[in-house]
Amino acid sequence: MKRTLALLALAASGALAAAADDVIGADCQFEGTPLNGKVQVVSSFPDIKVKVVESFPDLKVKLVESFPDDCGEWQMVDSFPDFTIQFVESFPDIEIEMVTSFPGVP
């Protein structure tokens, strides 16, 4: 009985860890929002809450001046965004690392 409970606990923790790793799908989307394109920073009601980290990000982001076509390439705009973000310190939807090359899902 104890062994069965221990195996169930291990399986559940493994499933939770796997679910946490899949915040961003293989198609580079978060809940249907493609994570490339024109991005506007807002202070309330964002599409995605973002925390900037230095290690183990969900997404590596490269800021570009034009043609944000690839996964993780963001062009910052003041109007007509593809999606909006809000920078937060706690309870983010995704964690990002700012990079100068090789953006995308790590």
Contacts in CASP RR format, 6 or more apart in sequence:
PFRMAT RR
TARGET T0000
AUTHOR 0000-0000-0000
METHOD contacts of the structure
MODEL  1
MKRTLALLALAASGALAAAADDVIGADCQFEGTPLNGKVQVVSSFPDIKV
KVVESFPDLKVKLVESFPDDCGEWQMVDSFPDFTIQFVESFPDIEIEMVT
SFPGVP
23 30 0 8 1.000
23 58 0 8 1.000
23 93 0 8 1.000
23 94 0 8 1.000
24 30 0 8 1.000
24 35 0 8 1.000
24 58 0 8 1.000
24 59 0 8 1.000
24 94 0 8 1.000
24 105 0 8 1.000
25 105 0 8 1.000
26 105 0 8 1.000
27 34 0 8 1.000
28 34 0 8 1.000
28 35 0 8 1.000
28 36 0 8 1.000
28 71 0 8 1.000
28 72 0 8 1.000
28 104 0 8 1.000
28 105 0 8 1.000
29 35 0 8 1.000
30 48 0 8 1.000
30 93 0 8 1.000
30 94 0 8 1.000
31 93 0 8 1.000
33 47 0 8 1.000
33 48 0 8 1.000
33 83 0 8 1.000
34 82 0 8 1.000
34 83 0 8 1.000
35 59 0 8 1.000
35 71 0 8 1.000
35 72 0 8 1.000
35 94 0 8 1.000
35 104 0 8 1.000
36 68 0 8 1.000
36 69 0 8 1.000
36 70 0 8 1.000
36 71 0 8 1.000
36 72 0 8 1.000
36 73 0 8 1.000
36 74 0 8 1.000
37 68 0 8 1.000
37 69 0 8 1.000
37 73 0 8 1.000
37 74 0 8 1.000
37 75 0 8 1.000
37 82 0 8 1.000
37 83 0 8 1.000
38 68 0 8 1.000
38 74 0 8 1.000
38 75 0 8 1.000
38 76 0 8 1.000
38 77 0 8 1.000
38 80 0 8 1.000
38 81 0 8 1.000
38 82 0 8 1.000
39 74 0 8 1.000
39 75 0 8 1.000
39 76 0 8 1.000
39 77 0 8 1.000
39 81 0 8 1.000
39 82 0 8 1.000
39 83 0 8 1.000
39 84 0 8 1.000
39 85 0 8 1.000
40 76 0 8 1.000
40 77 0 8 1.000
40 78 0 8 1.000
40 79 0 8 1.000
40 81 0 8 1.000
40 83 0 8 1.000
40 84 0 8 1.000
40 85 0 8 1.000
41 76 0 8 1.000
41 84 0 8 1.000
41 85 0 8 1.000
41 86 0 8 1.000
41 87 0 8 1.000
42 84 0 8 1.000
42 85 0 8 1.000
42 86 0 8 1.000
43 86 0 8 1.000
44 86 0 8 1.000
45 84 0 8 1.000
46 84 0 8 1.000
46 85 0 8 1.000
46 86 0 8 1.000
47 83 0 8 1.000
47 84 0 8 1.000
47 85 0 8 1.000
48 83 0 8 1.000
48 84 0 8 1.000
48 85 0 8 1.000
48 86 0 8 1.000
48 93 0 8 1.000
48 94 0 8 1.000
49 85 0 8 1.000
49 86 0 8 1.000
49 88 0 8 1.000
49 91 0 8 1.000
49 92 0 8 1.000
49 93 0 8 1.000
49 94 0 8 1.000
50 85 0 8 1.000
50 86 0 8 1.000
50 87 0 8 1.000
50 88 0 8 1.000
50 92 0 8 1.000
50 93 0 8 1.000
50 94 0 8 1.000
50 95 0 8 1.000
50 96 0 8 1.000
51 87 0 8 1.000
51 88 0 8 1.000
51 89 0 8 1.000
51 90 0 8 1.000
51 92 0 8 1.000
51 94 0 8 1.000
51 95 0 8 1.000
51 96 0 8 1.000
52 87 0 8 1.000
52 95 0 8 1.000
52 96 0 8 1.000
52 97 0 8 1.000
52 98 0 8 1.000
53 95 0 8 1.000
53 96 0 8 1.000
53 97 0 8 1.000
54 97 0 8 1.000
55 97 0 8 1.000
56 95 0 8 1.000
57 95 0 8 1.000
57 96 0 8 1.000
57 97 0 8 1.000
57 106 0 8 1.000
58 94 0 8 1.000
58 95 0 8 1.000
58 96 0 8 1.000
58 105 0 8 1.000
59 71 0 8 1.000
59 72 0 8 1.000
59 94 0 8 1.000
59 95 0 8 1.000
59 96 0 8 1.000
59 97 0 8 1.000
59 103 0 8 1.000
59 104 0 8 1.000
59 105 0 8 1.000
59 106 0 8 1.000
60 72 0 8 1.000
60 96 0 8 1.000
60 97 0 8 1.000
60 99 0 8 1.000
60 102 0 8 1.000
60 103 0 8 1.000
60 104 0 8 1.000
60 105 0 8 1.000
60 106 0 8 1.000
61 72 0 8 1.000
61 73 0 8 1.000
61 74 0 8 1.000
61 96 0 8 1.000
61 97 0 8 1.000
61 98 0 8 1.000
61 99 0 8 1.000
61 103 0 8 1.000
61 104 0 8 1.000
62 72 0 8 1.000
62 73 0 8 1.000
62 74 0 8 1.000
62 98 0 8 1.000
62 99 0 8 1.000
62 100 0 8 1.000
62 101 0 8 1.000
62 102 0 8 1.000
62 103 0 8 1.000
63 74 0 8 1.000
63 75 0 8 1.000
63 76 0 8 1.000
63 98 0 8 1.000
64 73 0 8 1.000
64 74 0 8 1.000
64 75 0 8 1.000
65 75 0 8 1.000
66 75 0 8 1.000
67 73 0 8 1.000
67 75 0 8 1.000
68 74 0 8 1.000
68 75 0 8 1.000
70 103 0 8 1.000
70 104 0 8 1.000
71 103 0 8 1.000
71 104 0 8 1.000
71 105 0 8 1.000
72 103 0 8 1.000
72 104 0 8 1.000
73 103 0 8 1.000
END
